[in-house]
């Protein structure tokens, strides 16, 4: 008989207004001595110790997260600067004939190039949210072409970022450029442009559409102010380029 059953027997005996004989009392005392009452668990000190351990863990995650962008991602947000822990720095070729001083001076004037092993890592690393189109006109998946940090010469604040994605089926191809700052680019006249028009997109956005004999491009801003350009190359003219570009752009205007 364990301690709980002994106490239950005592309460039942007393509830029936019965008294214990000397023999019964001696037997119960002996059983209680052989089945001591276990000490109560001291929950408060254990809770304090668990609480301190939890605080220490959160502080550790906070330190790591502040360096890698982990904390914003866990909260469903983008990092506030380019998270290079998810990327690899691209090698710069063609500098073999330069002196160390020349290489340093050259690299100061160039954006820093990175690449990601997966599209997911590239999107997670960006300091701005970006949604890639899921419905393409042909069967293909996007790959990461590259990510650039344009804030040279320091390249340390993780701002002024551009990213490039592409998808191709061997005959047609789509390229997407996204950049989070205003960049003045002088585009030459290819002579192949056929039409140039403004098109209405979702949420009242407007796109700048250009069509030529090999496809075309559309430029617009998403709701986060990111400048986006989509290029569609279709020399076989298998698709309606205007509809393809408009559809792709609408998928990137996040609601």
C-alpha positions in Angstrom: 0.0 0.0 0.0 1.5 3.3 -1.0 1.2 6.6 0.9 -1.8 7.9 -1.1 -3.8 4.8 -0.4 -2.9 4.9 3.3 -4.2 8.5 3.6 -7.4 7.6 1.6 -8.0 4.7 4.1 -7.6 7.1 7.0 -10.0 9.6 5.6 -12.6 6.9 4.8 -12.3 5.5 8.3 -12.8 8.9 9.9 -15.7 9.8 7.5 -17.5 6.7 8.8 -17.0 8.0 12.4 -15.0 5.0 13.3 -12.1 5.0 15.7 -8.8 3.2 15.4 -7.9 0.5 17.8 -4.3 0.5 19.2 -3.4 -2.3 16.8 -4.8 -0.5 13.8 -3.0 2.7 14.8 0.3 0.9 15.2 -0.1 -0.7 11.8 -0.9 2.6 10.1 2.1 4.3 11.7 4.4 1.5 10.6 3.1 1.8 7.0 3.6 5.6 7.0 7.2 5.2 8.3 7.8 2.7 5.4 6.1 5.0 2.9 7.3 8.5 3.7 5.5 11.5 2.1 7.6 12.7 -0.8 8.7 16.3 -0.6 6.7 18.8 -2.6 8.4 20.0 -5.8 9.7 23.4 -5.6 8.4 24.8 -8.8 9.4 28.4 -8.2 13.2 27.9 -8.3 12.8 25.6 -11.3 10.7 28.2 -13.1 13.3 30.9 -12.4 16.1 28.7 -13.7 14.2 27.9 -16.9 13.3 31.6 -17.3 16.9 32.6 -17.0 17.9 30.0 -19.5 15.3 31.2 -21.9 16.5 34.8 -21.6 20.0 33.7 -22.2 18.9 31.9 -25.4 17.0 34.9 -26.6 20.0 37.1 -26.1 22.2 34.7 -28.0 19.7 34.6 -30.9 19.4 38.4 -30.8 23.2 38.7 -31.2 23.3 36.3 -34.1 20.1 37.7 -35.6 21.4 41.3 -35.5 24.3 40.1 -37.6 22.6 37.8 -40.0 19.0 39.1 -40.3 17.6 36.0 -38.6 15.3 37.9 -36.2 13.4 39.8 -38.9 13.0 36.6 -40.9 11.6 34.7 -38.0 9.1 37.5 -37.6 8.1 37.2 -41.3 10.0 40.3 -42.4 13.0 41.0 -44.5 16.4 41.9 -43.0 17.1 45.6 -42.8 20.3 45.1 -44.8 21.6 42.5 -47.2 22.1 39.2 -45.3 25.4 38.0 -46.7 25.3 34.9 -44.5 22.9 33.4 -47.0 25.1 34.3 -50.0 28.6 33.7 -51.4 30.8 36.4 -52.8 31.6 36.0 -56.5 35.2 35.9 -57.6 36.4 38.8 -59.7 38.4 37.6 -62.8 40.7 39.5 -65.1 42.7 41.3 -62.5 45.7 39.0 -62.6 47.9 41.6 -64.5 47.2 44.3 -62.0 49.3 45.2 -59.0 47.8 44.9 -55.5 47.3 48.7 -55.4 45.6 48.7 -58.8 43.3 45.9 -57.8 42.2 47.7 -54.6 41.6 50.9 -56.5 39.6 49.1 -59.2 37.5 47.1 -56.7 36.6 50.3 -54.8 34.8 51.5 -57.9 32.9 48.3 -58.5 29.8 46.9 -56.9 30.3 43.8 -54.8 28.9 40.7 -56.4 27.2 37.8 -54.6 25.4 34.7 -55.7 22.9 32.4 -53.9 22.6 28.7 -54.2 18.8 28.8 -54.2 16.2 31.3 -55.2 14.8 31.1 -51.7 18.1 32.1 -50.1 18.3 35.0 -52.5 14.8 36.3 -51.7 15.4 35.9 -47.9 18.7 37.8 -48.1 17.3 40.9 -49.8 16.7 44.0 -47.6 13.3 44.4 -49.4 10.4 42.0 -50.0 10.2 40.6 -53.6 7.6 38.2 -55.1 8.6 36.3 -58.2 5.9 35.3 -60.7 4.7 31.7 -60.3 2.7 31.4 -63.5 5.1 31.6 -66.5 4.1 31.3 -70.2 6.3 28.2 -70.5 7.5 25.4 -68.3 10.6 26.6 -66.4 11.9 27.7 -63.0 13.8 30.9 -62.0 17.4 30.8 -61.2 19.6 33.4 -59.5 21.8 35.3 -61.9 23.4 37.5 -59.2 23.1 40.0 -56.5 25.0 43.3 -56.3 25.8 45.7 -53.5 26.2 49.1 -55.2 27.1 51.1 -52.1 30.8 51.2 -53.0 33.5 51.9 -52.0 32.6 50.6 -48.5 30.0 48.0 -49.4 29.3 47.6 -45.7 25.8 48.9 -45.1 23.9 46.3 -47.2 21.8 49.0 -48.9 21.6 49.9 -52.6 21.0 46.3 -53.7 20.1 44.9 -57.1 19.2 41.3 -57.9 18.7 39.4 -61.2 16.7 36.3 -61.9 16.1 34.4 -65.2 14.0 31.5 -66.5 14.3 29.8 -69.9 13.0 26.9 -71.9 15.7 27.0 -74.5 13.7 29.1 -77.0 12.1 31.8 -74.9 13.6 33.5 -71.8 12.5 35.8 -69.0 14.8 38.1 -67.1 13.9 40.0 -64.0 15.9 42.9 -62.5 14.9 44.4 -59.2 16.7 47.3 -57.5 15.9 49.2 -54.3 17.3 52.6 -55.3 17.1 55.1 -58.2 19.8 54.2 -60.7 20.3 56.4 -63.8 21.0 54.1 -66.7 21.4 55.4 -70.2 20.0 52.9 -72.6 21.1 52.9 -76.2 18.6 52.9 -79.1 18.6 49.3 -80.5 16.6 50.4 -83.5 14.3 47.4 -83.0 11.6 49.1 -80.9 8.1 48.9 -82.3 5.9 50.3 -79.7 6.2 52.2 -76.4 3.2 52.7 -74.1 2.0 53.0 -70.5 -0.1 50.1 -69.3 -2.3 49.9 -66.2 -1.4 47.2 -63.7 -3.0 46.0 -60.4 -3.5 48.3 -57.4 -3.4 51.4 -59.7 0.3 50.8 -60.6 1.5 51.8 -64.0 4.0 50.1 -66.2 6.2 51.4 -69.0 6.0 48.8 -71.8 8.3 48.5 -74.7 7.9 46.0 -77.5 10.3 45.0 -80.3 10.7 42.3 -82.9 12.3 39.9 -80.5 10.1 40.4 -77.4 10.0 43.4 -75.1 10.3 44.7 -71.6 8.2 46.3 -68.9 9.3 48.6 -66.1 7.4 49.5 -62.9 7.5 49.9 -59.2 6.0 47.5 -56.7 4.1 48.6 -53.6 7.4 48.7 -51.6 9.0 51.2 -54.0 11.3 48.6 -55.6 12.1 49.3 -59.2 11.5 46.2 -61.4 12.2 45.4 -65.0 11.0 42.3 -66.7 12.4 41.3 -70.1 10.8 38.7 -72.4 12.8 37.3 -75.3 10.7 35.5 -77.9 12.3 35.6 -81.3 10.0 32.9 -82.6 7.0 35.0 -81.7 5.1 32.1 -80.1 3.5 34.3 -77.5 1.7 37.7 -77.2 4.5 39.6 -75.6 2.3 42.4 -74.4 0.0 40.0 -72.5 3.0 38.0 -71.2 4.8 41.0 -69.8 1.6 42.5 -68.3 0.7 39.2 -66.6 4.2 38.8 -65.2 4.2 42.3 -63.8 0.8 41.9 -62.2 2.0 38.9 -60.3 4.8 41.0 -58.9 2.6 43.8 -57.7 2.0 42.4 -54.3 -1.5 43.0 -52.8 
